[in-house]
């Protein structure tokens, strides 16, 4: 992953990629541009969670124990998400 130097200009943070091998810099980026660019590089997939669809799918599971296990797991994920 690239390394960046933070540069403050009039109190505003900007970032430039620093290339150690060639001892050179890339273009200057705002914090918003850098965050957007980094997220595009590391986010592999977007998952849309729809509670109604999940609840509907759970109701269609005929086996009570399987349904109960999944409901408990979903509650666990919700707790972890809130922490």
SVG drawing of the C-alpha trace seen along z (x, -y; Angstrom):
<svg xmlns="http://www.w3.org/2000/svg" viewBox="-42 -30 57 59">
<polyline fill="none" stroke="black" stroke-width="0.4" points="0.0,0.0 1.2,-3.5 2.6,-5.8 1.4,-9.4 2.8,-12.6 0.4,-14.9 0.9,-18.5 -0.8,-21.4 -1.5,-24.5 -3.1,-27.3 -4.3,-24.6 -5.9,-22.5 -4.6,-19.0 -3.5,-17.7 -1.9,-14.5 0.8,-13.5 1.8,-10.0 5.5,-9.6 7.4,-7.2 10.5,-6.0 12.2,-4.3 12.2,-7.4 12.2,-9.9 9.3,-11.7 5.7,-12.8 2.3,-12.1 -0.4,-14.7 -1.8,-16.6 -5.1,-15.3 -7.6,-16.7 -8.5,-14.4 -11.9,-13.7 -10.2,-12.7 -7.7,-10.5 -10.3,-8.7 -12.5,-8.1 -9.5,-6.7 -8.4,-4.4 -11.9,-3.1 -12.2,-2.3 -9.0,-0.3 -9.9,1.7 -13.7,2.3 -14.2,5.5 -18.0,5.7 -21.0,3.7 -23.7,5.6 -27.2,4.2 -28.9,5.4 -32.7,5.4 -34.3,6.4 -37.7,7.3 -36.0,9.7 -34.0,11.3 -37.0,11.7 -39.0,13.2 -36.2,15.6 -36.0,16.7 -39.7,17.4 -39.4,19.7 -36.8,21.9 -38.9,25.0 -36.7,26.3 -37.2,24.5 -33.7,25.2 -32.0,23.9 -34.2,20.8 -33.4,20.2 -29.6,20.6 -29.7,18.0 -31.9,15.6 -29.4,15.8 -26.5,15.2 -28.2,12.1 -28.8,10.7 -25.1,11.3 -24.0,9.5 -26.3,6.6 -24.7,6.4 -21.2,6.4 -22.2,3.7 -23.4,1.4 -20.1,1.8"/>
</svg>
